[in-house]
Each structure stands twice: as structure tokens, then as C-alpha cells.
Amino acid sequence: MAKSPEKPENETEKPQESAPAAAPAAGGQAQQPQQRVQVQIDDSKAMAAYSNFCRVTGSPEELIIDFGLNPQPFGVPTEPIPVTHRIITNFYTAKRMLHALTLTVQRHEATFGVLETDVQKRVMPGVMQRAQATQPPQPPVNP
């Protein structure tokens, strides 16, 4: 599918607003209202993959994002993590992606609560609760 110059390739995943209308002419004409343009995409050839590992590297001109599956998510992995997907993009697209991801995570946290990214803090409370539930109650200690 050919893309028109008004629809940049790197902005095909979200609806876009057209540029603001020009200022009123000397005749006093009002500005035209902004219209939303829905960019069509064809994702029939997209391949989905799960990733629990991400590495970001780059150069002054581009950003390289590697994705993979870490089979040992706790502690330091003992074997190399296989990278299965690599995205190479420019910093302009990366900044737009950062903005889109930030908004998406904020909406998710507003609905479901804050996401704890520290695995130890996230896992330990559940482990502690289960450990306490399986222990028999301790008799009170008399002084």
C-alpha cells in the first residue's frame, strides 16, 4: 500500500490531526476546523511475539531496541538471553513512541493501579503472605 506524503510511515498506528488551518485571510474568513485523519494500516503480515527482556543501545543517529525471552527472570541469567526481534529507529520516532507508551501506561495505572517494576518488591509480598498462611498459628508468649 503506497503512503501519501501527508501520512508519515512512522506515525501509522494512531489517528492524527491535520495541521492547524491557516490564519484568517484579510477578508475575515474563519479558520477551518481541524479534522481527524484515520490512517489505515495493514497488519495482516505482522508477527506477534512475547518478550520479557529488552536492551536499548544506539548511535547518535539511531536507536536499537532488542527484544528477547529471558527463561530465568529472577536473579542473574546463567545462559545468554536469545534476542529474537530488533527494532532500529530514529530518535524522532523513539520520542513519539515514548510519548505513546507513557500515555498508555498512565491510563493502565489509573484503571488497575501502579505497576511495580522491581520484581523483588512485586513478588515478595505474595510469597510472604503464602508462607504465613501455611504456618500454624504461634501460641502467645506469656511474660
VOMARMI-285473 format. One line per 8 residues: number of its first residue (from 1); their letters; for each residue x negated, z negated, y negated of C-alpha. Coordinates in Angstrom, 1 decimal, padded with zeros to 4 digits. Layout:
NUM) A) X Z Y | ...
END
This chain:
1) MAKSPEKP) 000.0 000.0 000.0 | -001.5 001.0 -003.3 | -001.6 -001.6 -006.1 | -000.9 -000.8 -009.7 | -003.3 -001.8 -012.4 | -000.8 -004.5 -013.7 | -000.9 -006.3 -010.4 | -004.5 -007.5 -009.6
9) ENETEKPQ) -005.4 -007.7 -006.0 | -006.4 -011.4 -006.2 | -003.0 -012.5 -007.5 | -000.7 -011.1 -004.9 | 000.5 -014.4 -003.4 | 002.5 -015.8 -006.3 | 005.1 -014.5 -008.7 | 003.6 -013.5 -012.1
17) ESAPAAAP) 004.9 -013.4 -015.6 | 004.1 -010.4 -017.7 | 002.0 -010.7 -020.8 | 003.9 -012.0 -023.8 | 005.7 -009.4 -025.8 | 004.1 -008.1 -029.0 | 004.8 -009.9 -032.2 | 007.9 -008.6 -034.1
25) AAGGQAQQ) 007.4 -005.4 -036.0 | 007.8 -005.1 -039.7 | 011.5 -004.3 -039.2 | 012.1 -007.8 -037.9 | 012.8 -006.9 -034.3 | 012.9 -009.9 -031.9 | 010.4 -010.3 -029.1 | 011.5 -009.1 -025.7
33) PQQRVQVQ) 012.0 -011.9 -023.2 | 009.3 -012.4 -020.6 | 010.3 -011.1 -017.2 | 009.1 -012.4 -013.8 | 007.5 -009.8 -011.7 | 007.6 -010.4 -007.9 | 004.5 -008.9 -006.3 | 005.2 -007.5 -002.9
41) IDDSKAMA) 002.8 -008.3 -000.1 | 002.4 -007.0 003.5 | 001.3 -009.9 005.7 | 002.0 -008.1 009.0 | -001.7 -007.9 009.8 | -002.6 -011.4 008.7 | -004.1 -013.6 011.4 | -003.4 -017.3 011.2
49) AYSNFCRV) -005.9 -019.9 012.3 | -006.1 -023.7 012.2 | -009.2 -025.3 010.6 | -010.2 -028.9 010.2 | -013.6 -028.1 008.7 | -014.6 -026.4 005.5 | -018.0 -025.7 003.9 | -018.4 -024.3 000.4
57) TGSPEELI) -021.6 -022.5 -000.7 | -022.2 -019.8 -003.2 | -024.3 -018.0 -005.7 | -023.9 -017.6 -009.5 | -021.6 -014.6 -008.9 | -019.5 -015.6 -005.8 | -018.2 -018.4 -003.7 | -018.4 -018.5 000.1
65) IDFGLNPQ) -015.9 -020.7 001.9 | -016.5 -021.1 005.7 | -013.7 -022.4 007.9 | -014.0 -023.7 011.5 | -012.8 -026.1 014.1 | -014.7 -029.4 014.5 | -013.9 -030.6 018.0 | -015.3 -034.1 017.1
73) PFGVPTEP) -013.6 -035.0 013.9 | -014.8 -038.7 013.9 | -018.5 -039.5 013.3 | -021.3 -037.0 013.2 | -020.7 -034.0 015.4 | -023.2 -033.7 018.2 | -022.8 -029.9 018.6 | -022.7 -027.2 016.0
81) IPVTHRII) -019.3 -026.5 014.4 | -018.3 -022.9 015.1 | -017.3 -021.1 011.9 | -014.5 -018.7 012.7 | -013.5 -017.5 009.2 | -015.4 -016.8 006.0 | -013.8 -016.1 002.6 | -016.1 -014.6 -000.1
89) TNFYTAKR) -014.5 -014.5 -003.6 | -015.5 -014.7 -007.2 | -015.2 -017.8 -009.3 | -012.2 -016.5 -011.3 | -010.1 -016.2 -008.1 | -011.5 -019.5 -006.9 | -010.3 -021.2 -010.1 | -006.8 -019.7 -009.7
97) MLHALTLT) -006.8 -020.8 -006.0 | -007.9 -024.3 -007.1 | -005.0 -024.5 -009.5 | -002.5 -023.3 -006.9 | -003.8 -025.7 -004.3 | -003.8 -028.6 -006.8 | -000.1 -028.0 -007.7 | 000.8 -027.6 -004.1
105) VQRHEATF) -000.9 -030.9 -003.1 | 000.7 -032.7 -006.1 | 004.1 -031.6 -005.0 | 003.5 -032.6 -001.4 | 002.2 -036.1 -002.5 | 005.2 -036.5 -004.8 | 007.5 -035.9 -001.9 | 005.7 -037.5 001.0
113) GVLETDVQ) 003.2 -040.0 -000.6 | -000.5 -040.0 -001.3 | -002.8 -038.2 001.1 | -005.8 -040.4 002.1 | -008.8 -038.2 002.7 | -011.1 -041.0 004.0 | -010.5 -040.8 007.8 | -011.6 -044.4 008.3
121) KRVMPGVM) -009.0 -045.7 005.9 | -006.4 -043.5 007.3 | -007.0 -044.3 011.0 | -008.0 -047.9 010.9 | -004.6 -049.4 009.7 | -002.8 -047.8 012.6 | -005.5 -048.9 015.1 | -005.3 -052.5 013.8
129) QRAQATQP) -001.5 -052.6 014.0 | -001.5 -051.4 017.6 | -004.3 -053.8 018.5 | -002.3 -056.7 017.0 | 000.9 -055.6 018.7 | -000.8 -055.6 022.2 | -002.5 -059.0 021.8 | -000.5 -062.1 022.9
137) PQPPVNP) 000.5 -064.4 020.1 | -002.0 -067.1 019.4 | -000.8 -070.8 019.6 | -001.1 -072.6 016.3 | -004.1 -074.8 015.9 | -003.5 -078.5 015.2 | -005.9 -080.3 012.9
END
